[in-house]
Amino acid sequence: MGFMRHIKACNQHHPEDFIPFIIDGFSVGKIRPKFAQTLHRWPDAFRVTSSSVTLMVATSDLEERSAAVAAILQQLVDEKVIQKMHGELYSVTEEFHHQPLLVMDRAQAPLFGIRSYGQHINGYVRSGDGLKIWIARRAQNRINYPGCLDNFVAGGVPFGLSLAENLAKECWEEAAVSDSLAARAVPVGAVSYNVDTSKGFHPFTLFCYDLELPENFEPRCTDGEVESFHLWPVQKVMEIVRDTDQFKLNCNLVITDFLIRHGYLGPDDAEYLNLLSGLHPPVAK
């Protein structure tokens, strides 16, 4: 078993299976040739060649351009070619802080291989008998990883919200953390990965935060996405990550990063150096 296997599982990417998705001259994603052929039906919106797919919508207005693409994707949903919309919009950018070139429903992001971003919070408590971590168990009705263990709070970064605004929103929705308490969350870095899925290419960056919570704090889910919360000793959480597959896959990376930063995984561990580099692979181009 071990920690490195989770990183390897999150980085199964075969670049030869994809062609670039280009907007305004910028490569912003990757598309499987099979899906690219589907887009051939809309030559006014997409120029499809054997080597790339270029957005050709005849407007630079973000709202109009995004609406044109959304209409095409909705038609494919109606035809049951692709899965239904999630209802949350992601920005399509070359770099995180750049202005969006397109806005796209979260569910369709992997089809175009756009880089997605999330915020994951390690909620922990310093008690008399050592450090403990709050762990969430996902609701059984979740589409992805139902019933699996999850980080204390986690969510994607949608279009139109700042990182601080989204963090506060996710903290309240998933664990009833007040805005004042959420504001104490400390940004501690990021982990990333590049993985191929049945839907397409999924490059992801997770901004990580540590939030020390009062011993008497009791999380409560307000949006139905979490079934239960558990406050476990850090050693138990460490063993679950190392020896099992109980966590939602990318959460293992966030916890491994936490264990390194807090000294529970160090240079004496045989995987240590590989873990340091494995948590921060370059963005796959």
C-alpha positions as CSV (number, residue, x, y, z in Angstrom):
1,M,0.0,0.0,0.0
2,G,1.4,3.5,0.7
3,F,0.7,7.1,-0.1
4,M,2.4,7.4,-3.5
5,R,-0.2,5.0,-5.2
6,H,-2.9,7.7,-4.8
7,I,-0.7,10.3,-6.6
8,K,0.0,7.8,-9.4
9,A,-3.8,7.0,-9.7
10,C,-4.4,10.8,-10.1
11,N,-1.8,11.2,-12.8
12,Q,-2.8,8.6,-15.4
13,H,-2.5,10.8,-18.5
14,H,-1.8,9.9,-22.1
15,P,-1.2,13.2,-24.1
16,E,-1.1,11.3,-27.4
17,D,-4.8,10.6,-27.0
18,F,-5.8,14.3,-27.2
19,I,-5.6,17.3,-29.4
20,P,-5.5,21.0,-28.2
21,F,-8.6,23.1,-27.6
22,I,-7.7,26.7,-28.7
23,I,-9.5,30.0,-28.0
24,D,-8.1,33.3,-29.2
25,G,-4.8,31.7,-30.0
26,F,-4.4,30.2,-26.5
27,S,-4.3,26.5,-25.8
28,V,-6.8,26.1,-22.9
29,G,-7.6,22.4,-22.9
30,K,-7.5,19.1,-24.6
31,I,-10.1,17.1,-26.5
32,R,-10.4,13.5,-27.5
33,P,-10.5,13.2,-31.4
34,K,-13.8,11.2,-31.1
35,F,-15.5,14.1,-29.3
36,A,-13.9,16.6,-31.7
37,Q,-15.7,14.8,-34.6
38,T,-19.0,15.4,-32.8
39,L,-18.2,19.1,-32.9
40,H,-17.9,18.9,-36.6
41,R,-21.7,19.5,-36.8
42,W,-21.2,23.1,-35.8
43,P,-18.6,24.6,-38.2
44,D,-19.6,28.1,-37.3
45,A,-18.6,27.5,-33.7
46,F,-15.7,25.0,-34.0
47,R,-13.0,24.5,-36.5
48,V,-12.0,20.9,-36.2
49,T,-8.8,19.5,-37.8
50,S,-6.8,16.4,-37.1
51,S,-4.5,18.4,-34.9
52,S,-6.7,20.8,-33.0
53,V,-10.1,22.2,-32.2
54,T,-10.5,26.0,-32.4
55,L,-13.4,28.0,-31.1
56,M,-14.8,30.1,-34.0
57,V,-17.9,31.7,-32.4
58,A,-18.1,35.1,-34.1
59,T,-18.1,37.3,-31.0
60,S,-15.6,38.2,-28.4
61,D,-18.3,39.0,-25.8
62,L,-18.0,36.5,-23.0
63,E,-21.7,36.2,-22.3
64,E,-22.7,35.7,-26.0
65,R,-19.8,33.4,-26.7
66,S,-20.6,31.2,-23.7
67,A,-24.3,31.1,-24.5
68,A,-23.5,29.9,-28.0
69,V,-21.4,27.0,-26.7
70,A,-23.9,26.2,-24.0
71,A,-26.6,25.9,-26.5
72,I,-24.6,23.3,-28.5
73,L,-23.8,21.4,-25.3
74,Q,-27.4,21.4,-24.2
75,Q,-28.4,20.0,-27.6
76,L,-25.9,17.2,-27.0
77,V,-27.4,16.6,-23.5
78,D,-30.8,16.4,-25.0
79,E,-29.6,13.9,-27.5
80,K,-28.0,11.9,-24.6
81,V,-24.6,12.2,-26.2
82,I,-23.1,13.8,-23.1
83,Q,-24.2,13.9,-19.4
84,K,-26.6,16.5,-18.1
85,M,-25.5,19.9,-16.9
86,H,-24.2,20.3,-13.3
87,G,-25.5,23.9,-13.0
88,E,-22.2,25.4,-11.8
89,L,-20.1,27.4,-14.2
90,Y,-16.3,27.2,-14.6
91,S,-14.0,29.8,-16.1
92,V,-12.0,28.7,-19.1
93,T,-8.6,30.4,-18.9
94,E,-5.0,29.9,-19.9
95,E,-3.9,30.8,-16.3
96,F,-6.0,31.0,-13.1
97,H,-5.8,34.8,-12.7
98,H,-6.4,35.6,-16.3
99,Q,-9.7,36.9,-17.6
100,P,-12.0,34.0,-18.7
101,L,-12.1,33.4,-22.5
102,L,-15.3,31.2,-22.1
103,V,-17.6,30.1,-19.3
104,M,-18.7,26.4,-19.3
105,D,-20.8,24.1,-17.2
106,R,-18.7,22.1,-14.7
107,A,-20.0,18.8,-16.0
108,Q,-18.7,19.4,-19.5
109,A,-15.2,20.7,-18.4
110,P,-13.5,17.3,-18.8
111,L,-14.8,17.0,-22.4
112,F,-12.7,20.0,-23.3
113,G,-9.9,19.3,-20.9
114,I,-10.0,22.7,-19.3
115,R,-8.1,23.2,-16.1
116,S,-10.4,23.2,-13.1
117,Y,-9.7,24.6,-9.6
118,G,-11.0,23.6,-6.2
119,Q,-10.6,24.6,-2.5
120,H,-10.1,21.9,0.1
121,I,-10.0,22.7,3.8
122,N,-8.3,20.6,6.5
123,G,-10.3,21.1,9.6
124,Y,-8.4,20.1,12.7
125,V,-8.4,20.3,16.5
126,R,-5.6,20.4,19.0
127,S,-6.8,18.5,22.0
128,G,-5.3,17.2,25.2
129,D,-4.7,13.8,23.6
130,G,-3.2,15.0,20.4
131,L,-4.1,16.5,17.0
132,K,-7.4,15.3,15.4
133,I,-8.8,15.9,12.0
134,W,-12.5,16.4,11.0
135,I,-13.4,14.0,8.2
136,A,-16.6,14.1,6.2
137,R,-18.5,11.2,4.7
138,R,-20.1,12.0,1.4
139,A,-23.9,11.4,1.0
140,Q,-25.0,8.2,-0.6
141,N,-26.8,10.1,-3.4
142,R,-23.7,11.8,-4.7
143,I,-23.0,11.1,-8.4
144,N,-19.2,10.8,-7.7
145,Y,-17.8,8.7,-4.9
146,P,-21.0,8.2,-2.9
147,G,-20.4,7.3,0.7
148,C,-16.7,7.8,0.5
149,L,-14.6,9.8,3.0
150,D,-13.8,13.4,2.1
151,N,-12.0,16.4,3.4
152,F,-13.7,18.6,6.0
153,V,-14.8,21.1,3.4
154,A,-14.2,20.9,-0.4
155,G,-15.6,22.4,-3.5
156,G,-14.9,23.7,-7.0
157,V,-14.1,27.3,-7.7
158,P,-17.0,28.6,-9.8
159,F,-17.1,31.6,-12.2
160,G,-18.1,34.8,-10.6
161,L,-16.9,34.2,-7.0
162,S,-13.6,35.1,-5.5
163,L,-11.6,32.5,-3.6
164,A,-12.6,34.1,-0.2
165,E,-16.3,34.3,-1.2
166,N,-16.3,30.7,-2.4
167,L,-14.5,29.4,0.7
168,A,-17.0,31.1,3.0
169,K,-19.9,29.7,0.9
170,E,-18.6,26.1,0.9
171,C,-17.7,26.3,4.6
172,W,-21.3,27.2,5.5
173,E,-23.0,24.8,3.0
174,E,-21.0,21.8,3.9
175,A,-20.2,22.2,7.6
176,A,-22.1,25.2,9.0
177,V,-18.9,27.1,9.6
178,S,-19.6,30.8,10.2
179,D,-18.1,33.5,8.0
180,S,-15.9,34.7,11.0
181,L,-14.6,31.2,11.6
182,A,-14.1,30.4,7.9
183,A,-12.0,33.6,7.7
184,R,-9.4,32.0,9.9
185,A,-8.6,29.4,7.3
186,V,-4.9,29.7,6.3
187,P,-3.9,29.2,2.7
188,V,-1.0,26.7,2.8
189,G,-0.3,25.9,-0.9
190,A,-1.8,23.7,-3.6
191,V,-1.7,20.2,-5.0
192,S,-2.4,19.3,-8.6
193,Y,-2.9,16.4,-10.9
194,N,-3.5,15.5,-14.5
195,V,-5.8,12.5,-15.2
196,D,-7.7,10.9,-18.0
197,T,-11.2,9.8,-17.2
198,S,-14.1,8.3,-19.2
199,K,-15.3,11.8,-19.8
200,G,-12.0,13.2,-21.1
201,F,-9.0,15.0,-19.7
202,H,-9.2,16.4,-16.2
203,P,-6.3,18.6,-15.1
204,F,-7.0,19.9,-11.6
205,T,-5.4,22.3,-9.0
206,L,-6.6,22.2,-5.4
207,F,-5.9,25.2,-3.2
208,C,-5.3,23.8,0.3
209,Y,-6.2,25.5,3.6
210,D,-5.7,24.6,7.2
211,L,-8.5,25.7,9.6
212,E,-7.9,25.1,13.3
213,L,-11.3,24.6,15.0
214,P,-12.4,25.0,18.6
215,E,-12.7,21.7,20.5
216,N,-16.4,22.3,21.1
217,F,-17.1,22.9,17.4
218,E,-19.6,20.5,15.8
219,P,-19.9,20.6,12.0
220,R,-23.4,20.3,10.4
221,C,-24.1,19.9,6.7
222,T,-26.6,22.3,5.4
223,D,-26.8,21.3,1.7
224,G,-27.2,17.5,1.9
225,E,-23.9,16.6,0.4
226,V,-22.4,15.2,3.6
227,E,-23.8,12.2,5.4
228,S,-21.8,12.5,8.6
229,F,-18.7,14.0,10.2
230,H,-16.0,12.2,12.2
231,L,-13.3,13.7,14.4
232,W,-10.4,11.2,14.2
233,P,-6.8,11.2,15.5
234,V,-4.3,12.1,12.8
235,Q,-2.7,8.7,13.1
236,K,-6.0,7.0,12.2
237,V,-6.5,9.3,9.2
238,M,-2.9,8.6,8.1
239,E,-3.5,4.8,8.3
240,I,-6.7,5.0,6.3
241,V,-5.0,7.0,3.5
242,R,-1.9,4.7,3.5
243,D,-3.7,1.4,3.7
244,T,-7.2,1.8,2.1
245,D,-9.1,3.5,-0.7
246,Q,-11.9,4.8,1.5
247,F,-11.3,8.5,0.6
248,K,-12.5,10.2,-2.6
249,L,-9.3,9.9,-4.7
250,N,-8.0,13.5,-4.8
251,C,-8.6,14.0,-1.1
252,N,-5.8,11.6,-0.4
253,L,-3.4,14.1,-2.0
254,V,-4.7,16.9,0.3
255,I,-4.3,14.8,3.4
256,T,-0.8,13.6,2.3
257,D,0.2,17.3,1.9
258,F,-1.2,18.0,5.4
259,L,0.8,15.1,6.9
260,I,4.0,16.3,5.3
261,R,3.6,19.9,6.4
262,H,2.8,18.9,10.0
263,G,5.7,16.6,10.3
264,Y,3.8,13.2,10.3
265,L,5.6,12.3,7.0
266,G,9.2,13.2,6.8
267,P,12.6,12.5,5.2
268,D,12.9,9.1,6.9
269,D,9.9,7.9,4.9
270,A,10.9,6.0,1.8
271,E,8.3,7.8,-0.3
272,Y,9.0,11.3,1.0
273,L,10.9,12.8,-2.0
274,N,8.6,11.2,-4.5
275,L,5.6,12.6,-2.6
276,L,7.0,16.1,-2.6
277,S,7.4,16.2,-6.4
278,G,4.3,14.0,-7.1
279,L,2.0,16.5,-5.4
280,H,3.0,19.3,-7.7
281,P,3.3,18.0,-11.3
282,P,3.5,20.6,-14.0
283,V,0.3,21.5,-15.9
284,A,0.0,19.0,-18.8
285,K,0.1,21.0,-22.1
